[in-house]
Amino acid sequence: MQNTSNDSLIPAYIAYAVIILTAEHLGCEVEMSAKGLPAPPLLALYEKAAQDAKAVVVKQGLAKTADRLAEEFYRTGRFPDCLPTND
């Protein structure tokens, strides 16, 4: 099976989507929704939306909680039923 040019972009899509979904889950307002893979030209928009979402999460003091939630989401494909503490 041969890789297409989009295959190399999938890890970036996943990383940006996890950041955006985690910020949404924490109640932060985000610019883009991460419901599916966008067309390759939109990757830069997803990157900016992910950076903005990360900045909002950090500003609200939710960085550690977001890290734990993102890790859980990445491993299981869903967020835990209760939020982890921000210890």
N, C-alpha and C positions, 0 to 999 in steps of 0.2 A: 504494500500500500504506500502510495507516494504522498508526502506532505504537501499541502497547498500553502500558499503564502499566508492565509489566515491562521493556520495552525500555530505559527510562531507567536501570534498575538493573543492566543487563548489565555496564557498565564496572566498577562496584563489585565485582560477583561475580568478574570476571576478576582484578582487582587482589588481592582477598583470597585467591582460589584460588592465584594464583601465589606469594604469600607463604607460604601453608600448604604447598603442594607443595614449595617450595624448602626450607623448614625440615625437612620429612619426608625429602627427598633427602639433606640434610646429617646425618641421623640424630637430629634433635631430636624430642623427644616433643611432639606437638601434640594439642589437644583435639578437633578435628573433621577429618574427611577431606574433601578437595575433589574428589570423584569426579563431581560433576554439579551443575547449578544447583539450589539449594534453593528452596523456596517463598519468596516475598517477605518474609513475616514472620520468616523465619530470617536475614535479612540482618544484623541486629544481632548475632546469635550468631556468624556468620561474621566480622564485623568484630572482635569481641572475640577470637575464636580467632586471627585474623591478627595482632592487636596482641600477644597472648601469645606467639605463635610468633616474632614479630620480637624481642620482649624476650629470649627464650631464645637466639636466634641472636646477638644483640648481647652477651649475658652470656658466651657461649662464645667470643667473639672472632671470629666467622665473618661479620661484617657485609659486608666487602668481597667475600668469596667468594660470599655469598648474593646480593649485588647483581649480580655477573657471571653467576651461574647463572640468576637470575630473568630477566635481560635475554635470555640465550640461549634460555631456555624460552619466553619471550614471543615472540621472533622466529621460532623454528623449531618450537615445539610439543614439544620434547624437551630433556632435559638432555644436555650433552656426555658423552662416554665417560669422560673423565678430569677430575677436579676442577681448576679453576684455582687457582693459588697465591694466598695471601692477602698479596700484596705491597702 
